[in-house]
Amino acid sequence: MRKILLATTLCAGLAACNPDKKMVEAVVINTGDITNAGCGYLLVLPDSSFLKPVRLDAAYQHDNLPVLIEYTFSGLTDTCDYGPKVYEMISISKIKRDL
């Protein structure tokens, strides 16, 4: 009985310590030059919604790059001539490549 309780506690403790559990999958897409007809880099979530990062580090500026992100809504929106045309802007607090 003790071994089962210890194993259960250990498993629950490891799951709670997962630093990536708040991260969501996304795909970086390059919609083209923001000064022309594009929106720059957007993030596409699994539900096909789009988010526009306030800032996207150059290391992640690759079209069709799968990533994991943790973010907060900035309270701003942006408009451009791609897709739905109005995008929620986000601040990325954590990002990494999704392998």
N, C-alpha and C positions, 0 to 999 in steps of 0.2 A: 504494500500500500504506500509506504514511504517513497519508494522508487517512482511509482506512478505520479505521486504528488510533486516530487522533485522534477521529473521530466516535464510535467504540465506547466509548472512554474517557470522553468527554464525556457520552454518554447514561447510562452506568453511574454516573458521578459525580452526575448530576442525580437519578437514581432514589434513590441513597443519601442524598441531602440532602432528600428529601421529609419535612417535619416531620409530615405527617398519616398516614404509612404505618402507624403503630401504632393509629390510631383505628378504631373500629368503628361501623357504622350502628346506630341505635336510634330508637325512637319514644317520645316522652314521652306517657304517658296519665294522666289524672286519674281515679282510682278512687273519689273522693268523700272526704268529711270523715273524717279518721282517728279522730276521737272518736266517730263514729257507726258506720257499717257499712263504711266504705271503708278504703283503705290510703294515702291521699294520692297522691303522684306516684310512678309506677313507670316503668321503662324496659323496652320490649319489644325484644328482639334479633331479627335475621332468622330465627333458628331457633325463634322463638316462646317463648323462655324469658324470664322476668321477673327484673329486678334492682331493688333498692330503694336509691336513693342516700341516703347519710347526710345530705347537704345538697344541695339543688338550687337554684341561684341563681334569683331571682324572674324574671329575663329569660327563663328557659326553662320556666317553669311555665304551659305552654299545652297543652291537650289535643290530641293527634294531631300534635304538632310533631316533624318529622324532625330528628335531630341526629347529629353524629359525636361520639363520646366516647372518651377514654382513661381507664382506671380501674384501681384495684387493689381486691382483695377486702379488706374491713375485718376479716374473721374473725368478724363478728357475723351473726346472722340475726334476722329480724323475722317476727311472725305477725300475720295479720289475716284478715278474712272476704272475701277476693277471690281468685279463681283458685286456685292451688295451696296457699295459706294460709301457707306458709313461704318466705321470700325471703332470698337472699344479699344482704347489705348491702355496698355499694361506696362507695369514696371516689373522686370524680371529680377527676382531675388536669388534664383539659383537656376542654372542650366547645365546640362551635360548631354553628350551624344548618347542616343539610345542604341545600344548594340544588339 
